[in-house]
Structure formats: structure tokens, C-alpha cells
């Protein structure tokens, strides 16, 4: 990653923080292949892909309408078929409705079934972005003619109605510019390569992945028969401007039966908010794990034992409580890694192994090809298994819950609200009105502004005696007073029952505090007064009783930040 890059994040419609991808699906219009669209939809949602180019769609108009109706809340598919038949070729651009200004797009079919271009407004950033999706012919002579004819679309366009120049060109090119992008290595047809380079130069586009990884070897297409081979024919080209605000140029195995990989990159618009990575929080689902809860309960009981051996004093119990929270956080992070699906960890391991094999120059091309093909097949098999497992869990969840009035039903029925974040704040100390885009600094500026509002127009006393007299005068004017029993009640220390009621009364699914531990974890570590464990006095309520008693006696310690809020 180059330091010169501007890594700006955050914005909606069209998001300046967006993933763009391409995949050759090898057919999606027959009953046997129609299910691939569901997998593409899930992949876009899971990986937050805003724009995806798809080749070999093989879609009829009726199928396209059916797909857009099925996924009308989330994606919009723009497809181009060849004029002679719809069961071959076909290129599409899929727009996420949550991440793009999809309803305002413009399209140009430059070559039916082979080249489709879309222009999308880039909301709040000014202008627009143009995406060209291609599926080039496989035959070398036709491939060369395809690029030459594509260039003519711009050179022959009337001056009063010029074609927009693409910011991004992506798809299956069926040709490589460099012999290193094939295994075994060999050069492609010179006319085809030169025609592509001529178009690329005319459009002022560069190969993003190769520019990012000048010495690395990786492949997007695997041919098993008749002659085993691999190549990087699936690529993404961008302008220099787009490339300078991009990162994460990747290729990864698809979860359905195609011999092509996804190619993708992460795009950031310049001049927008800079966000941090956020705070890590303990996920809610960990409370369903028996091993996590049993170990966390032992951490609480061990903390109780440690407290009993210490003399009470300012911050003593609060310090033990703070250490306990940190121990639970650490244990949660460890346990999450342990329960991560083994197949997912295996996939990551094999992908790392594949990268080493492909780039191992000590092996002959034949050995690299053989080992890489074996690993590729293993990864593909595991991806399909993993995707099927996840898909089955999702279908089971929605099948059992979506007909009930609950969270699943409500979330699936309502439209996702459009967020409209504040993108920048004017720096108050800058006479020229410069803007601040860093979200952390923006939050600090907002906090200082609101604190100043609290202090504005306040009466300033000339002395502390004058302030005391004014306060006493106000107190004397209050006619209501606490009864004796109420005063005594306020002096009582909190009981375990009161703490239990308070903990269990907090709603679920709320954002945790700065410690990152959600209330679901605290509830899982709390015994009920009706249970037999209540008398053991070694659960969270027993610990909190001691902590709160210490606070009432010695005050809240500033060392541990117990009362820290947002």
C-alpha cells in the first residue's frame, strides 16, 4: 500500500467506500444454473460489493425480470444479450440498491452480449463514475477485432453526443498482456494483445492488480482438460485517479461451480471522512457458547475469591472488577477464534499455501501447475461446502422466524433507511474555513462545541461566598422535603436483589459501553435469586454489590474509568 494514497472512508449513495468486483459465472439462465444468482446476491451482501460485472449470464428477458423482482429490495441487474440468441454469452452489471444511486443510472450497449457500459451518479461527491463490463471472444482473431471495434465506439461517436470515457473496465478479457499471467508461461496472440493495449492506452487505463503486485503470480481461471493450465484472464482496469484511491486488490474462489475466480478491489473517494477501525466488542452470539460462559463464570468467582483476601479501601474492589472485565474480553477473543468454522480456517490455510506454490520459482512450471491445480480443487470443494452450510443455516433461520412477529420478520419487511452522515465540520480556529474530515477529530470538535453551549451566558460570581449564599437562597425556597424514612432509605447500600433487577432490566441488542462487553454477557453471568447458586454469592451480582458499596464509601476511582461514557 503506497503512503501517497488517500484512504478516505464512509458515505452512502453512492458510497465512497465501496467494493467493485467481476466474475464469469459460466451460465445462469437454465434451471440447473439459475441458483447461481442467489449465490452472487449473497456474495455481494456479505462482502459489501456495490458494483459487480458478470459474464456468460445466458439470461432471457423474462429471467432478468424475474431476478429483478426477486431481489427488488437489494440489487438491480442490467443485462445485455447477443442479438442472435440468449443462451450464449451475455454480460451484466449488478448494482447494490443500498450502496449505489442505481435508479439514476444510464447505460450503453456497446456490443450486445459482450460489452455493457453504465454511468452512475456519485452522490455528494460530484460528477459520476462510468463502468465498462466486457466479455471478450476466446478466438484470438475475434478477440483482436473486438478491442478494435470497441475503440471505434469512441472515435466514431458524433461530437455532439460523445461516449463517456470509462473510469473502470472489468470482466473476462480472454487474453493476457504478459506471459507471466499464464501457467505454463507463453505469449498470447500479438494482434489481440496489441489491440487491447491500444484500447487501454486510448482510454488511459491501467491493470490495477498488476500495478499493485508487479512481481507476484496469481491466476483467476483454471483449465483442467484437455491440457491443464491457469491464467489471469479476469482483470480490472482503472484510471490512475481511481487507482490512487484504491486498495485490497484481490482474487478469491467462488462458492459455485465455475472455473473462474472473483476479482475485486476496494475504492475510496478522495476528500471524504477518514474513519478509524472502530472498537472491538464482544459479539452477542458468544453467550450461546457453553464453554465461554463456564470459563467466564470461573473468572467472576476467582475475582470474588481474590477480593475476599484483600482489605477494603479506595479503588481496591473497582480495580479487581476492571481486571475481571479485561480477562473476559481476552477470553472472548480467544474463544471466538476457537469456534470459527474449521473449514473456513482450512480455506485460509490452503489459500496461503496456494500463493506460496505459485510464486515458488524453485519448482518447475509443471510441478507448480500440478500442485496449484490440486490446491485449487481442494479450496473450491471447501468453499462450496462452507457456502452450503451457511446457506442452510440462513434458510432454516428465516423459515422458522420470518412468519413470526419478531426481529427477523421486522428486519426483512422494512426498507433500509438512508443514512445521511455529516461529512465534514468547519475548523473553528481556521480563518480560511478549512474543513475537518477525520471522524475522531470531528467528534471532539462537536463535544467542545456542546460543552461551550452549557457554559455560555452563565452568571459569573465574584467570589465563592457569593455563590454559596445564592445556592443557600435557592435551597431555602424549596418547599418539598424528604421524609425521615426516605432519607434513611437513600442512605442504605444497594442489595443484590436490586442489582439483579437492574441488570436483567436492561434491554438486549443495545450497543455496549466503552469496555465493549454487551449486557447479554452480564446477564449470562448473573444467577437468579430463585436458583440454588444464589446462596453461593459468587456471581456477578455479588461482585457488583461489593463494588458499589465501595463506591458509596470511598467514591468512584478515577483510575479505572467505571463511569466513562460516550
Secondary structure, DSSP 4 states (H G I P E B T S, - for coil): --TT--------SS-SEEEEEEEE-S--SSTTTTTHHHHHHHHHHHTTEEEEEEE-----HHHHHHHHHHTTTTEEEEEE--SS-SSS--EEEEEETTTS-GGG-EEEEEETTTEEEEEEE-TTT-SEEEEEEEE--SSHHHHHHHHHHHHHHHHTS-GGGPPPPPSEEEEE-S--SSGGGEES-----HHHHHHHHHHHHHHT-EEHHHHH-TT----SEEE-SSS-EEE--EEEEE-HHHHHTEEEEEEEE-SSS-SBEEEEEEEE-TTS-B---------GGGGG-HHHHHHHHHHHHHHHHHHHTS---TTHHHHHHHHHHHHHHHHHHHHHHHHS-HHHHHHHHHHHHHHHHHT-TTS-HHHHHHHHHHHHHHHHHHHHHHHHHHHHHHHHHHHHHTTSSSHHHHHHHSPPPPP-----EE-TT-TT--EE-BHHHHHHHHHHHHHHHHHTTPPPPSSHHHHHHHHHHHHHT------HHHHHHHHSPPPHHHHHHHHHTSPSS----TT---HHHHHHT---TTSGGGGG--SHHHHHHHHHHHHHHH---TTTTTT---
